[in-house]
């Protein structure tokens, strides 16, 4: 329905197009039919996306609201932007608190008497209260925040906002819903679905968790809440593992909410971070990401990996030239480019994907936002190309040979540095494996750069920690 309301997407020449009245007709006829067919109040949801040409701006949105009010609609839910069509509006990562988007509902007011419900990245009780106080919204609506923590309302009522499991805007739950299930990459607790409650252990174990990714942190949280003595050993990765590295990318700051939450919970249960496995360790949980494949082209002193680049500070950026070739099969290459562009480099992203879909591994909204951010940072994007050979020269004017989709080859450059951004190998998605290493039982869990995989790993980590 939203596509029919926008000039940019409604190109019809019949009665459902050709001017504002025509564009509104589908929504109004649907609303009137629903009001007539049901005895229940009808709520209509539409989006204000005034940042893009041809979108439904506040003035047109007010006229639509008045028309729907006349059609018998009981309430309106207004959200800022459309998740598929408006990539310019930051619906996902790096937007801060939700009112950045939800506040657009405040523009819908002139003569509208029915309740207005504001929605769009409202995450915290504080943000919701501000929304109700500062705008004309009658109520607020939340989606992903309640998937991340179904107890959001109860915790807000109890005044324990700090215990709310945060939504980090990764859209991993969207992928889950597309597959017929539901879940969150931060919260593996499905008590609200299974009825399986955490029980205190009668035999506390000394457990070492290798890797501080979201699956490892979720295992540590649940196991320590049951009374086990848990030590998390991050190793060479930051807190958050692969997701922690990605949080340093411009626009991914929301990912950091997860690490703050887990850090608070581990401190609450008396667990902490360590550097080595305790001598009296009873169980090891290996939640580290698997090393990526060795690629034949990625050889040379000026070739780096994505994991060695992400998270560097200003002093560590020394040695990375201004012009950088970043090669990978998906969105990690684009994120590395954004990170380097933020430090003043001029990256060229080289991917095998098409110009229409350069990052097929990413959620459509994230892929659209990534392409726009790359353009905003003036990063070059080369599609339909796979690296074949990295040619280094003494004057640091290196060249990269790529193979096009049609079988031809081309020489790109010059570059000072190349980054191999394939990333980490995917762990098995059939469940964790159990082995014995040096006499200690070891459970291999893993970590991933794919949020759909992370969601499954977090779920398994939660269930596993309930049974050890």
Secondary structure, DSSP 8 states (H G I E B T S, - for coil): -HHHH-TTT----STTSSSHHHHHHHHHHHHHHHHHH-SS--EEEEEE-TTSTTS--HHHHHHHHHHHHHTT--EEEEEES-TTT-TTS--SSS--STHHHHGGGGG--TT--SEEEEESS--SHHHHHHHHHHSS-SEEE-SHHHHH-TTHHHHHHHT-GGGS----S--HHHHHHHTT----SS----HHHH-------SS--EEEEE--BHHHHHHHHHHHHTT-EEEEE-TTS-TBHHHHHHTTSTT-GGGHHHHHHHHHHHHHTT-EE-SS--TT--EEEE---B-----TT--STTEEEHHHHTT--TGGGTT--SEEEEE-SSHHHHHHHHHHHHTT-EEEEE-SS-SS-S-TTS-HHHHHHHHHHHHHTT-EEE-SEEEEEEE--TTS-EEEEEEETTS-EEEEEEESEEEE----B---SS--EEEEETTEEEEE----S-HHHHHHHHHHHHHHHHH-
